[in-house]
Amino acid sequence: MGNDMLSKITKDIEKNRKVWISTKYRGTPLLRLPEVLALMGISRATWYRGVKSGKYPKAVHPSERVSAWYLSELEALINGLRDVS
């Protein structure tokens, strides 16, 4: 996935207000699972298998029943995957 695609997805997510801004979590945008899966283009099972194995970042929990991932960590992951291929 190129930088253009990542930028477009990031802008679309921000436009649709699906990004959480939380100063408690480094003031970095957080993505919920549906947005992560759309960004990565993989299934829920594949994502959680990657999280369990350490291939993908672990979730943060802004509240008791909410899991989210830092957008910056996902961008770094995508850039790293692109560099490998």
C-alpha positions as CSV (number, residue, x, y, z in Angstrom):
1,M,0.0,0.0,0.0
2,G,1.5,3.3,-1.0
3,N,1.7,6.6,0.9
4,D,-1.1,8.0,-1.2
5,M,-3.5,5.2,-0.2
6,L,-2.5,5.6,3.5
7,S,-3.1,9.3,3.3
8,K,-6.5,8.9,1.7
9,I,-7.6,6.3,4.2
10,T,-6.4,8.6,7.1
11,K,-8.2,11.6,5.7
12,D,-11.4,9.5,5.1
13,I,-11.3,8.2,8.6
14,E,-10.8,11.7,10.1
15,K,-13.5,13.2,7.8
16,N,-16.0,10.5,9.1
17,R,-15.0,11.2,12.7
18,K,-14.1,7.6,13.3
19,V,-10.7,8.6,14.8
20,W,-10.6,9.1,18.6
21,I,-8.4,11.9,19.9
22,S,-7.4,11.2,23.4
23,T,-4.8,13.3,25.4
24,K,-4.7,10.4,27.9
25,Y,-3.1,8.3,25.2
26,R,-0.3,10.6,24.0
27,G,-2.7,12.9,22.1
28,T,-2.5,10.4,19.2
29,P,-5.5,9.4,17.1
30,L,-6.9,6.0,17.9
31,L,-8.6,3.6,15.5
32,R,-11.3,1.1,16.4
33,L,-11.2,-2.4,15.0
34,P,-13.4,-1.8,11.9
35,E,-11.1,1.0,10.8
36,V,-8.0,-1.1,11.5
37,L,-9.3,-3.9,9.4
38,A,-10.3,-1.6,6.6
39,L,-6.8,0.0,6.7
40,M,-5.0,-3.3,6.8
41,G,-7.2,-5.1,4.4
42,I,-7.3,-8.3,6.5
43,S,-9.9,-10.3,8.5
44,R,-10.6,-10.0,12.2
45,A,-9.2,-13.4,12.8
46,T,-6.0,-12.7,10.9
47,W,-5.6,-9.4,12.8
48,Y,-6.0,-11.0,16.2
49,R,-3.7,-13.8,15.3
50,G,-1.0,-11.2,14.3
51,V,-1.5,-9.3,17.6
52,K,-1.2,-12.5,19.6
53,S,2.1,-13.5,17.7
54,G,3.5,-10.0,18.1
55,K,3.4,-9.2,14.4
56,Y,0.8,-6.4,14.9
57,P,0.6,-3.9,17.8
58,K,-1.4,-4.6,20.9
59,A,-4.6,-2.6,21.6
60,V,-4.9,0.1,24.1
61,H,-8.0,0.4,26.2
62,P,-9.3,4.0,26.6
63,S,-12.2,2.6,28.6
64,E,-13.2,-0.7,30.2
65,R,-15.0,-2.1,27.1
66,V,-13.2,-0.4,24.3
67,S,-10.1,-1.6,22.3
68,A,-8.3,0.7,19.9
69,W,-5.0,1.1,18.2
70,Y,-2.7,4.1,17.7
71,L,-2.8,5.4,14.2
72,S,0.9,6.2,14.4
73,E,1.7,2.5,15.2
74,L,-0.4,1.3,12.3
75,E,1.3,3.8,9.9
76,A,4.7,2.5,11.1
77,L,3.5,-1.1,10.6
78,I,2.3,-0.4,7.1
79,N,5.5,1.5,6.2
80,G,7.6,-1.4,7.6
81,L,5.6,-4.0,5.6
82,R,6.0,-1.9,2.5
83,D,9.8,-1.7,3.0
84,V,10.1,-5.4,3.3
85,S,8.2,-6.2,0.1
